[in-house]
Amino acid sequence: MKSEQTRARIRVAAAKVIERDGAGHLTLEKVAAEAGVSKGGLLYHYPSKDALLQGLLDHLLENRAGLVDDLCSADEVSNAALLNNLIDADFDLPKDERIMAQGLIAASAENADLLAPAKQYVEGLFEQLGTSNATAAPARTILLASQGLQFLELLGLLSLNTTERNEIRQHLKSLTQELASC
């Protein structure tokens, strides 16, 4: 348990360094200092900068996969239920995870292979939403709209106020209700 707590502290420290200094200035030394661990202690958990970045991505994907797995433990999950959970996850993404995602996007410019697990996750989700001929296109469109908004915000290309975000969130969720009636 202590090992996972240390890993979590290191991930949060990496997010703080990315927020403060930018993804291009993320170094193991800065992360170790921010986390209050020695560089050797950091290297025990994440033996390289790429391993640390992979750890950030794994953490983000595990949280997302957990949402899907929790729903899929039921006998049959509807696209509407899945999309509602994913929309909530997109709109409620904690600040440290948002910063981790921004850092990963920046780091992927240097190492495109870094995002391979995310690509597999998204492709699997897209495929899962396409299993029903009646709802595939609308379900996938809702997913793309929600993810697209998050991506634009992560890149700093769009900044919505709370009212605008809430209106879009509610609209996306109302569209998922239409799926439920198909």
Backbone torsions as a table, in degrees:
resi	resn	phi	psi	omega
1	MET	NA	-42.3	-179.2
2	LYS	-61.5	-37.0	179.2
3	SER	-61.9	-43.4	178.9
4	GLU	-68.0	-35.5	176.6
5	GLN	-63.9	-39.9	178.2
6	THR	-65.9	-43.5	177.9
7	ARG	-59.3	-43.2	179.7
8	ALA	-62.7	-42.8	178.9
9	ARG	-62.0	-39.2	179.0
10	ILE	-66.8	-41.5	178.9
11	ARG	-63.0	-43.4	178.2
12	VAL	-63.8	-40.6	177.7
13	ALA	-61.6	-42.1	178.3
14	ALA	-60.8	-41.4	178.0
15	ALA	-61.8	-40.7	179.1
16	LYS	-64.4	-41.1	178.7
17	VAL	-65.0	-43.1	178.8
18	ILE	-61.2	-44.3	-179.6
19	GLU	-64.3	-43.6	-175.9
20	ARG	-74.9	-46.1	-169.5
21	ASP	-109.5	-14.7	-175.8
22	GLY	95.0	151.6	-176.6
23	ALA	-61.7	-32.9	-179.2
24	GLY	-68.0	-15.5	-178.7
25	HIS	-109.4	16.3	177.3
26	LEU	-73.1	119.1	175.8
27	THR	-128.1	155.9	178.4
28	LEU	-64.0	-35.1	179.2
29	GLU	-62.4	-45.3	179.9
30	LYS	-65.5	-40.5	-179.7
31	VAL	-66.3	-43.6	179.0
32	ALA	-59.6	-46.7	-179.9
33	ALA	-62.0	-44.1	-179.5
34	GLU	-64.7	-36.7	-178.5
35	ALA	-81.4	-13.7	-178.2
36	GLY	73.5	33.1	176.1
37	VAL	-124.4	161.2	175.8
38	SER	-73.5	161.5	176.7
39	LYS	-62.2	-37.2	176.5
40	GLY	-61.9	-39.0	177.4
41	GLY	-64.6	-40.8	176.8
42	LEU	-63.8	-44.6	-178.4
43	LEU	-64.7	-26.2	176.0
44	TYR	-62.7	-41.0	-178.0
45	HIS	-86.4	-37.7	-178.8
46	TYR	-135.8	97.7	-170.6
47	PRO	-69.2	-5.4	178.2
48	SER	-158.0	169.7	176.8
49	LYS	-62.9	-41.1	177.3
50	ASP	-61.6	-38.7	178.4
51	ALA	-65.5	-37.4	176.7
52	LEU	-65.0	-46.7	178.5
53	LEU	-61.9	-40.1	177.3
54	GLN	-63.7	-36.8	176.7
55	GLY	-63.7	-38.7	176.5
56	LEU	-62.7	-46.7	-179.8
57	LEU	-63.9	-44.9	179.2
58	ASP	-57.4	-42.4	178.8
59	HIS	-60.7	-47.7	179.8
60	LEU	-62.0	-43.6	-178.5
61	LEU	-69.8	-35.3	177.8
62	GLU	-62.8	-40.3	178.1
63	ASN	-63.0	-43.4	178.5
64	ARG	-66.6	-44.7	-179.8
65	ALA	-62.7	-34.4	177.5
66	GLY	-60.6	-39.3	177.2
67	LEU	-61.3	-46.3	-178.1
68	VAL	-68.0	-44.6	-178.5
69	ASP	-62.7	-41.0	179.0
70	ASP	-60.0	-42.1	178.9
71	LEU	-70.1	-41.9	-173.8
72	CYS	-74.9	-7.5	176.2
73	SER	-70.8	-19.1	172.4
74	ALA	-71.5	162.1	-177.6
75	ASP	-57.5	-45.7	-178.5
76	GLU	-144.5	130.8	180.0
77	VAL	-110.1	136.3	179.2
78	SER	-86.0	154.8	175.0
79	ASN	-59.1	-36.3	-178.8
80	ALA	-63.0	-45.4	-179.7
81	ALA	-65.2	-43.7	178.9
82	LEU	-61.5	-47.1	-179.5
83	LEU	-64.4	-38.9	177.6
84	ASN	-59.4	-43.8	178.4
85	ASN	-66.1	-41.1	179.7
86	LEU	-67.0	-39.2	177.2
87	ILE	-61.8	-47.0	178.6
88	ASP	-59.6	-41.9	179.4
89	ALA	-63.6	-40.8	178.6
90	ASP	-62.9	-47.2	-174.4
91	PHE	-78.7	-20.0	-179.2
92	ASP	-107.3	17.1	-178.3
93	LEU	-57.0	121.3	-179.9
94	PRO	-59.7	151.9	-176.4
95	LYS	-55.5	-44.6	-177.4
96	ASP	-65.1	-34.9	177.9
97	GLU	-72.4	-34.2	176.1
98	ARG	-62.7	-42.5	179.6
99	ILE	-67.3	-39.8	176.0
100	MET	-59.1	-44.3	-179.9
101	ALA	-62.0	-42.0	178.2
102	GLN	-61.1	-43.1	179.0
103	GLY	-63.9	-38.7	179.0
104	LEU	-67.0	-38.4	177.5
105	ILE	-61.7	-46.0	179.4
106	ALA	-64.3	-42.9	-178.4
107	ALA	-67.0	-28.4	-178.6
108	SER	-68.4	-16.5	175.5
109	ALA	-65.7	-31.6	178.6
110	GLU	-90.4	-27.1	-175.9
111	ASN	-141.8	87.4	-176.5
112	ALA	-62.3	-28.2	-180.0
113	ASP	-65.9	-19.0	-179.3
114	LEU	-56.1	-36.4	-175.6
115	LEU	-90.2	7.4	-179.5
116	ALA	-55.2	-44.3	178.0
117	PRO	-63.7	-34.5	177.7
118	ALA	-67.2	-38.4	177.8
119	LYS	-61.2	-44.7	178.4
120	GLN	-62.3	-41.7	179.4
121	TYR	-61.7	-49.0	-177.9
122	VAL	-64.4	-42.7	178.5
123	GLU	-61.7	-40.0	178.1
124	GLY	-65.1	-41.3	178.4
125	LEU	-65.4	-43.7	179.1
126	PHE	-60.8	-42.0	178.4
127	GLU	-64.8	-43.3	180.0
128	GLN	-60.0	-40.7	-180.0
129	LEU	-72.6	-12.2	-178.8
130	GLY	-97.4	7.0	-175.8
131	THR	-73.9	-21.3	178.3
132	SER	-104.1	116.8	179.8
133	ASN	-59.2	-33.9	-176.4
134	ALA	-70.9	-30.4	-174.8
135	THR	-120.0	3.1	-174.6
136	ALA	-58.2	-54.4	-175.5
137	ALA	-63.6	-48.7	179.0
138	PRO	-64.6	-38.1	-179.7
139	ALA	-64.4	-44.8	179.6
140	ARG	-65.9	-36.2	178.9
141	THR	-65.2	-41.1	178.2
142	ILE	-63.3	-44.4	177.5
143	LEU	-58.8	-47.7	-178.7
144	LEU	-63.6	-37.0	178.3
145	ALA	-64.9	-46.2	-179.2
146	SER	-65.6	-47.6	-179.9
147	GLN	-66.7	-37.7	179.2
148	GLY	-62.0	-43.0	177.5
149	LEU	-61.3	-45.7	-179.4
150	GLN	-62.0	-41.6	-179.5
151	PHE	-64.1	-44.1	178.1
152	LEU	-61.4	-38.9	177.2
153	GLU	-68.3	-41.9	179.1
154	LEU	-60.5	-37.5	179.7
155	LEU	-79.1	-6.9	-178.7
156	GLY	75.5	20.0	-179.5
157	LEU	-89.4	-12.5	-179.4
158	LEU	-148.5	132.7	178.0
159	SER	-131.2	107.5	-179.3
160	LEU	-98.6	148.3	174.0
161	ASN	-80.8	171.0	-174.9
162	THR	-58.8	-40.7	-179.6
163	THR	-64.0	-45.1	179.1
164	GLU	-62.9	-43.5	179.1
165	ARG	-62.3	-43.5	-179.5
166	ASN	-64.5	-39.1	178.0
167	GLU	-63.2	-44.0	179.4
168	ILE	-66.4	-42.6	178.2
169	ARG	-58.3	-48.3	-179.0
170	GLN	-64.2	-37.4	178.5
171	HIS	-65.3	-45.3	177.7
172	LEU	-59.8	-41.7	-179.8
173	LYS	-68.1	-33.1	176.5
174	SER	-68.1	-34.1	176.5
175	LEU	-65.7	-32.9	177.4
176	THR	-68.4	-30.6	177.9
177	GLN	-66.8	-34.2	176.4
178	GLU	-63.6	-34.7	177.0
179	LEU	-61.9	-38.6	-176.6
180	ALA	-62.8	-26.5	-177.9
181	SER	-89.2	-3.4	179.5
182	CYS	-77.9	NA	NA
